[in-house]
Amino acid sequence: MVNSALVATIYVNPVTGDKNYKGLRLQPYKTISQALATKKTPMIIQLAPGTYSTENGERFPLVIPPGVIIVGNEATKGKGITISGSGNYDSPLFGTQNITILIQGNGQLIGVTVTNNNVKGSAIWIESTNPRVSDSTLTKCGREAIFICGHAKPVITDNIFVENANAGLVLTGHGKGEILRNALEDSALGIAMSGFAAPLIADNKLSANQISMVVSGNSRPVLRHNFMTANSQGGLFINAKGIPDLGSSQDPAGNIFNQNIDFD
């Protein structure tokens, strides 16, 4: 995370904030949209507890530009700091999408809860950029929590993905990056890969999904020290020309498949 002493910090509080305030600690903005409209970079946007939604005046999708970090509470994985909503984003690769947040460049999202209950909704869209999403809770999305595409190289660490309709994480195109120490639970798919996706996926726990991970297309993920357990259909499903790196005798991968109902 960027040293806050070196960048501007803008404060937002959906309860006590006001559109006429200056974004200061004692005079916070009411919405994230208002803070983003200042277009200061680099910038940290510090969120107070509460719900950030259209009812509160937010305009979706929220676009986090390069050099901007949105921070809630890392220690609680964003409990009680909820961004909820959906808006149209015209993806150069996939056309119109219903998303909550678009992260550009090296933007960061830390310590918040994000949900998009639109039937085709995605919480976070990452397209050919290199952002960080960490210590957050991504839940109750109509489609998937995070969609990664193009030549994206994000770092996705220490998050909780739970109760997303289609998948926790979807990677396609030539997406790479690092998926580390996340918990992916209670969704149709924990992680789904296609295209030429080739991320490092390590130290994640995938449990209570239908299938924990699907590797399809020409994807080539590197899998290390993941724990896939108690999924109602199976652990790792490999399709088409997908070839996961599952280690070797000289490079043990340390993945554990345990108590998956139909197959490991």
C-alpha positions in Angstrom: 0.0 0.0 0.0 1.2 3.5 -0.7 2.5 5.6 2.2 -0.5 7.9 3.1 1.9 10.7 4.1 2.9 11.1 0.4 -0.6 11.3 -1.1 -3.9 13.1 -0.5 -6.4 11.3 1.7 -10.1 12.0 1.0 -12.7 10.9 3.6 -16.1 9.6 2.7 -19.0 8.8 5.1 -22.4 7.8 3.8 -24.0 8.7 7.2 -22.5 12.0 8.3 -21.1 13.2 4.9 -22.4 16.0 2.8 -22.0 17.0 -0.8 -21.0 20.5 0.3 -18.2 19.3 2.5 -14.5 19.2 1.5 -13.7 15.5 2.0 -11.8 16.2 5.2 -11.8 13.9 8.2 -14.4 16.1 10.0 -16.1 17.2 6.8 -16.3 14.0 4.7 -17.9 13.6 1.4 -21.1 11.6 1.3 -20.3 9.4 -1.7 -17.3 7.7 -3.3 -18.5 9.2 -6.6 -17.9 12.7 -5.2 -14.4 11.7 -4.1 -13.5 10.2 -7.5 -14.8 13.3 -9.2 -12.0 15.4 -7.6 -9.6 13.5 -10.0 -6.7 13.8 -7.7 -3.8 11.4 -8.2 -2.3 9.8 -6.3 -5.1 9.6 -3.8 -6.4 7.5 -0.9 -10.2 7.4 -0.4 -10.9 6.3 3.1 -14.4 4.9 3.6 -16.3 5.0 6.9 -18.8 2.2 7.8 -22.1 2.2 5.9 -23.7 1.3 2.6 -22.6 3.0 -0.6 -25.5 2.6 -3.1 -27.7 4.6 -5.5 -30.0 5.3 -2.6 -27.1 7.1 -1.0 -26.3 9.0 -4.2 -23.6 6.8 -5.8 -23.3 6.6 -9.6 -22.3 3.2 -11.0 -20.1 1.8 -12.2 -17.5 3.4 -9.9 -14.2 3.8 -11.9 -11.0 3.6 -9.9 -8.3 5.3 -12.0 -4.6 4.7 -11.8 -3.0 5.9 -8.7 -6.1 5.8 -6.6 -6.7 3.5 -3.6 -10.1 2.9 -2.0 -9.7 1.7 1.6 -12.2 0.5 4.1 -11.2 -1.9 6.9 -8.6 -4.5 6.0 -8.8 -6.3 9.4 -12.5 -7.2 9.0 -12.4 -7.9 5.3 -14.7 -4.9 4.8 -17.4 -6.0 7.2 -20.0 -3.2 7.5 -18.5 -1.2 4.6 -20.6 -2.2 1.7 -20.5 -1.0 -1.9 -23.7 -2.2 -3.6 -24.9 -1.4 -7.1 -24.7 -1.9 -10.8 -24.2 0.2 -13.9 -23.4 -0.4 -17.6 -19.8 -0.6 -18.8 -19.0 -0.9 -22.5 -16.1 -3.4 -22.6 -13.9 -3.2 -25.7 -13.7 -7.0 -25.6 -17.1 -8.1 -24.3 -19.6 -5.3 -25.0 -22.0 -4.0 -22.5 -21.6 -5.4 -19.0 -23.4 -4.8 -15.7 -20.6 -4.1 -13.1 -20.1 -2.4 -9.8 -16.5 -1.3 -10.0 -14.0 -0.9 -12.9 -10.4 -0.7 -11.8 -8.0 0.9 -14.2 -4.2 0.9 -14.3 -2.7 0.2 -10.9 -5.7 1.2 -8.9 -6.4 -0.6 -5.6 -9.4 -1.7 -3.6 -8.8 -2.8 0.0 -11.0 -3.8 2.9 -14.5 -3.4 1.5 -17.6 -5.6 0.8 -18.8 -5.5 -2.8 -22.1 -6.9 -4.1 -24.0 -6.7 -7.4 -27.3 -8.5 -7.3 -28.1 -7.8 -11.0 -28.8 -11.2 -12.6 -25.9 -10.6 -14.9 -23.9 -8.6 -12.4 -20.1 -8.6 -11.8 -18.7 -6.9 -8.7 -15.3 -6.0 -10.1 -14.2 -5.8 -13.8 -10.4 -5.9 -14.6 -9.5 -5.5 -18.3 -5.9 -5.3 -19.4 -4.8 -3.5 -16.2 -2.6 -4.4 -13.2 -4.7 -3.5 -10.1 -4.7 -5.0 -6.6 -7.8 -6.2 -4.7 -7.1 -7.4 -1.2 -8.7 -8.1 2.2 -12.2 -7.6 0.9 -15.5 -9.6 0.8 -17.1 -10.2 -2.6 -20.6 -11.7 -2.2 -24.0 -12.2 -3.7 -23.2 -11.3 -7.3 -25.7 -12.4 -10.0 -22.9 -13.7 -12.2 -19.3 -13.6 -10.8 -17.5 -11.5 -8.2 -14.3 -10.6 -10.3 -14.0 -10.9 -14.1 -10.4 -10.6 -15.4 -9.7 -10.4 -19.1 -7.5 -9.0 -21.9 -3.9 -8.8 -20.8 -4.6 -8.1 -17.2 -2.1 -8.9 -14.5 -3.9 -8.2 -11.2 -2.9 -9.2 -7.7 -5.9 -10.7 -5.9 -5.0 -11.5 -2.3 -6.6 -12.4 1.1 -10.2 -12.0 0.0 -13.4 -13.9 0.8 -15.6 -14.9 -2.2 -18.9 -16.3 -1.0 -22.4 -16.9 -2.4 -21.8 -15.7 -6.0 -24.2 -17.2 -8.5 -21.8 -18.4 -11.3 -18.3 -18.0 -10.0 -16.0 -16.3 -7.5 -13.3 -15.5 -10.1 -13.3 -15.7 -13.9 -10.1 -15.3 -15.9 -10.0 -15.3 -19.7 -8.0 -13.8 -22.6 -4.3 -13.6 -21.8 -4.9 -12.8 -18.1 -2.0 -13.6 -15.7 -1.3 -12.1 -12.3 -1.4 -13.7 -8.9 -4.4 -15.2 -7.0 -3.2 -15.7 -3.5 -4.6 -16.7 -0.1 -8.3 -16.3 -0.9 -11.3 -18.2 0.4 -13.8 -19.1 -2.4 -17.0 -20.6 -1.1 -20.6 -21.5 -1.8 -20.7 -20.7 -5.5 -21.3 -22.7 -8.7 -17.6 -22.4 -9.5 -14.8 -21.2 -7.3 -12.4 -20.2 -10.1 -13.0 -20.6 -13.9 -10.3 -20.1 -16.5 -10.5 -20.1 -20.3 -8.7 -18.5 -23.3 -5.0 -18.3 -22.6 -5.2 -17.4 -19.0 -2.0 -18.3 -17.1 -2.1 -16.9 -13.5 -0.3 -18.1 -10.4 -3.0 -19.5 -8.1 -1.5 -20.4 -4.7 -2.5 -20.9 -1.0 -6.3 -20.6 -1.7 -9.1 -22.6 0.0 -12.0 -23.6 -2.3 -14.8 -25.2 -0.5 -18.6 -25.8 -0.6 -18.8 -24.9 -4.3 -20.3 -27.1 -6.9 -16.9 -27.4 -8.6 -13.9 -25.7 -7.1 -11.9 -24.9 -10.3 -12.4 -25.3 -14.0 -9.4 -25.1 -16.4 -10.5 -24.9 -20.0 -9.6 -23.4 -23.4 -5.8 -23.1 -23.7 -5.3 -21.9 -20.1 -2.1 -22.7 -18.3 -2.5 -21.8 -14.6 0.2 -22.6 -12.1 -1.4 -24.2 -9.0 0.5 -24.3 -5.7 -0.6 -25.2 -2.2 -4.4 -24.9 -2.8 -6.9 -26.7 -0.7 -10.0 -27.9 -2.6 -12.4 -29.6 -0.2 -16.1 -30.5 0.3 -17.3 -29.3 -3.1 -20.6 -30.9 -4.0 -19.5 -32.1 -7.5 -15.8 -32.0 -7.7 -12.4 -30.4 -7.2 -10.4 -29.7 -10.4 -12.2 -30.0 -13.8 -9.9 -29.9 -16.9 -11.5 -29.4 -20.3 -10.4 -28.7 -23.9 -6.7 -27.9 -24.1 -6.3 -26.6 -20.6 -3.1 -27.7 -18.9 -2.6 -26.7 -15.3 0.9 -26.9 -13.8 0.4 -29.4 -11.0 4.1 -29.6 -10.1 6.6 -32.5 -10.5 8.8 -34.6 -8.3 11.4 -31.9 -8.5 8.9 -29.1 -7.8 6.0 -30.5 -5.6 2.9 -28.4 -6.0 1.4 -29.2 -2.6 -2.3 -29.0 -3.7 -4.7 -31.0 -1.5 -8.0 -32.4 -2.8 -10.2 -33.7 -0.1 -13.8 -34.9 0.4 -15.1 -33.7 -3.0 -18.3 -35.6 -3.7 -18.0 -36.8 -7.3 -14.4 -36.3 -8.2 -11.1 -34.8 -7.0 
